[in-house]
């Protein structure tokens, strides 16, 4: 079977606003036929708290906590709950809805794309599985993404190991997600508002039974670059594609910066819900 060639964008560590703007720009270029489907890997500098497209900030997110740790808040194009992006590998997949290998349903598309994640964990010597939730997820009870796995997200020993979100706009799928390498749950829970410290501490302690990071599983710790290499190979094998490195032109970077300035750096976008 002949492999499709997709672009691979290794954009390094960018600001939260630039990260979200680059995903949007890649969607636009793919929709316009300028580029093939894309896999993108990136980090965050400074670390960021991304909130879901529909998520309320007021009364849910502790903005003083975000500021205290030097993080930046940004609103995603995708739904779901807030994610703290610190020591992690973040991935994006941009592909047309009418691509021959993309199912029509969101849930089944998750399954196809998450095969790349599954292979990535395997490359790191980690036995991961697809989550198949029982009953209805508690999406209203918590503002924290990693407290519940959704369909076909990756779990290790029943704990969520990668969080993903998907949106479809004008014929193009964007799925992006967080693969934690290490997690500082003390800082994480400073990002959210609780009725009192007792409830906050109880939630923090329970979090360890619900989520896990790569270096909590492996005997030998790994860093960003080793994790990136494992998942790049994982996406190639899991999706049966060839990834061709793609470098943005200066003109394209200017377009990304303009999107960031006009949307993802504005209070109107980030705090409007």
Secondary structure by P-SEA (a helix, b strand, c coil): cbbbbbbbbccccccaaaaaaaaaaaaaaaaacccccbbbbbccccbbbbbccccccccccaaaaaaaabbbbbbbcccbbbbbbccbbbbbbbbbcccccccccaaaaaaaaaaaaaaaaaaaccbbbbbbcccccccccccccccccccccccccccccccbbbbbcccbbbbbbbbcccccccccccccccccaaaaaaaaaacccccccccccccccccaaaaaaaaaaaaaaaacbbbbbbbbcaaaaaaaaaaaaaccccccccccc
